[in-house]
Amino acid sequence: NVVISCNLLLTRGHFITGVSMKKDIRVFLSHSSKDKKVVDKIFNQFQINEIGAWYDKYQIEPGDSVTEKINQGLDESDIGIICISNNFLNSSSGWTKNELNYFIQRRMRNPDKPFIVVNFDVPHDELPPLVQDYKYIDFSETDAMEILVNSIKKRLNK
């Protein structure tokens, strides 16, 4: 495993120092842009736990092709984290549904290509039918973040 250490300058002038990301392990954060505050917390926990994450907020720069960057992130990811919310399901852009479809199709072709659903606020019966079959992490539970981090670590160490 190649480990890259870097300092990230965030847009508000804050630094995250000593961040280590394993280059060959990538987690793709699929989410609605309306849920960024919650996804920021997830991303920060991944950084603390040295889980390399593809997060559009840091991966797509001004002038980049959004489609190209997302395709690259999806292709390079080992695990998809699907942050499902009412915002996710009702997104008018179509990105969230396309990303969800990608992970479901990839999983059907190769069971070794997992995704984890993190449910922010959608009742089980309102989840897409193919997602209802998967055990998800209920983000309203107090230990949801710990469960998510441990689940990822367990899957990556297989």
C-alpha positions as CSV (number, residue, x, y, z in Angstrom):
1,N,0.0,0.0,0.0
2,V,1.2,3.4,-0.9
3,V,0.5,6.0,1.8
4,I,0.4,9.7,0.9
5,S,0.6,12.3,3.6
6,C,-0.6,15.8,2.8
7,N,-2.0,19.0,4.2
8,L,-5.3,20.2,2.9
9,L,-6.2,23.9,2.8
10,L,-9.9,24.2,3.1
11,T,-11.8,27.0,1.5
12,R,-12.3,28.9,4.7
13,G,-8.6,29.0,5.4
14,H,-8.5,26.1,7.9
15,F,-5.9,23.3,7.6
16,I,-6.2,19.6,8.1
17,T,-2.7,18.5,8.8
18,G,-1.1,15.2,8.7
19,V,-3.9,13.6,6.7
20,S,-2.9,10.2,5.5
21,M,-4.8,8.6,2.7
22,K,-4.1,5.2,1.2
23,K,-3.9,5.7,-2.5
24,D,-5.2,2.3,-3.4
25,I,-8.2,2.4,-1.1
26,R,-11.0,4.7,-2.1
27,V,-14.5,5.3,-0.7
28,F,-16.9,7.2,-2.8
29,L,-19.3,9.5,-1.0
30,S,-22.6,9.7,-2.9
31,H,-24.8,12.3,-1.5
32,S,-27.1,15.2,-2.2
33,S,-25.4,18.6,-2.2
34,K,-28.2,19.7,0.2
35,D,-26.7,17.3,2.8
36,K,-23.1,18.6,2.7
37,K,-23.1,19.6,6.4
38,V,-23.7,16.0,7.4
39,V,-21.4,14.6,4.7
40,D,-18.6,16.9,5.9
41,K,-18.8,15.2,9.3
42,I,-18.6,11.8,7.7
43,F,-15.6,12.9,5.6
44,N,-13.9,14.3,8.6
45,Q,-14.3,11.0,10.5
46,F,-12.9,9.2,7.5
47,Q,-9.8,11.4,7.6
48,I,-9.4,10.9,11.3
49,N,-9.6,7.1,10.7
50,E,-7.3,7.2,7.7
51,I,-10.0,6.1,5.2
52,G,-9.3,7.6,1.8
53,A,-12.5,9.2,0.5
54,W,-13.5,10.6,-2.8
55,Y,-15.6,13.7,-2.0
56,D,-16.6,16.0,-4.7
57,K,-16.1,19.0,-2.5
58,Y,-12.3,18.3,-2.6
59,Q,-12.0,16.4,-5.9
60,I,-13.6,18.7,-8.4
61,E,-11.8,22.0,-9.0
62,P,-12.9,25.0,-11.0
63,G,-12.6,24.2,-14.7
64,D,-12.8,20.4,-14.3
65,S,-15.4,18.4,-16.1
66,V,-17.8,17.3,-13.4
67,T,-18.9,14.3,-15.4
68,E,-15.3,13.2,-16.0
69,K,-14.3,13.7,-12.3
70,I,-17.3,11.7,-11.0
71,N,-16.7,8.9,-13.5
72,Q,-13.1,8.8,-12.4
73,G,-14.1,8.7,-8.7
74,L,-16.7,6.0,-9.3
75,D,-14.2,3.9,-11.3
76,E,-11.5,4.2,-8.7
77,S,-13.7,3.5,-5.7
78,D,-13.6,0.2,-3.8
79,I,-16.7,1.0,-1.7
80,G,-19.6,3.3,-2.3
81,I,-21.2,5.1,0.6
82,I,-24.7,6.0,-0.4
83,C,-26.0,8.8,1.8
84,I,-29.7,8.4,1.2
85,S,-32.0,11.2,2.3
86,N,-35.2,12.8,1.0
87,N,-32.9,15.3,-0.6
88,F,-31.0,12.5,-2.3
89,L,-34.1,10.8,-3.6
90,N,-35.8,14.1,-4.8
91,S,-32.7,15.6,-6.4
92,S,-33.5,17.3,-9.7
93,S,-30.0,17.0,-11.1
94,G,-30.1,13.2,-11.5
95,W,-26.5,12.7,-10.2
96,T,-27.6,10.9,-7.0
97,K,-29.8,8.4,-8.8
98,N,-27.2,7.7,-11.4
99,E,-24.6,7.1,-8.7
100,L,-26.9,4.8,-6.9
101,N,-27.7,2.9,-10.1
102,Y,-24.0,2.6,-10.8
103,F,-23.3,0.9,-7.4
104,I,-26.3,-1.4,-7.6
105,Q,-25.2,-2.5,-11.2
106,R,-21.6,-2.9,-10.1
107,R,-22.7,-5.0,-7.1
108,M,-24.8,-7.3,-9.4
109,R,-21.9,-7.9,-11.7
110,N,-19.3,-8.4,-8.9
111,P,-20.3,-9.2,-5.3
112,D,-16.8,-8.1,-4.2
113,K,-17.7,-4.5,-5.1
114,P,-19.7,-3.4,-2.0
115,F,-21.7,-0.3,-1.1
116,I,-23.0,0.8,2.3
117,V,-26.3,2.7,2.6
118,V,-26.4,5.4,5.2
119,N,-30.0,6.4,5.7
120,F,-30.4,10.0,6.9
121,D,-34.1,10.4,7.0
122,V,-36.1,8.1,4.6
123,P,-38.7,5.6,6.0
124,H,-37.8,2.1,4.9
125,D,-40.9,1.7,2.8
126,E,-39.9,4.8,0.8
127,L,-36.4,3.6,-0.1
128,P,-35.9,2.5,-3.7
129,P,-37.0,-1.2,-4.0
130,L,-33.5,-2.5,-4.8
131,V,-32.1,-0.7,-1.8
132,Q,-34.7,-2.1,0.7
133,D,-32.9,-5.5,0.5
134,Y,-29.7,-4.1,2.0
135,K,-29.1,-3.6,5.7
136,Y,-28.4,0.1,6.1
137,I,-27.0,2.4,8.8
138,D,-29.7,4.5,10.4
139,F,-27.9,7.8,10.8
140,S,-30.3,8.9,13.6
141,E,-28.8,6.3,15.9
142,T,-26.1,7.6,18.3
143,D,-23.5,5.1,17.2
144,A,-24.1,5.4,13.5
145,M,-20.7,7.0,12.7
146,E,-18.8,4.4,14.7
147,I,-20.8,1.6,12.9
148,L,-20.0,3.2,9.5
149,V,-16.3,3.6,10.1
150,N,-16.0,0.1,11.5
151,S,-17.9,-1.4,8.6
152,I,-15.7,0.3,6.1
153,K,-12.5,-0.9,7.9
154,K,-13.8,-4.4,8.1
155,R,-14.6,-4.5,4.4
156,L,-11.3,-3.0,3.4
157,N,-9.3,-5.5,5.5
158,K,-10.9,-8.5,3.8
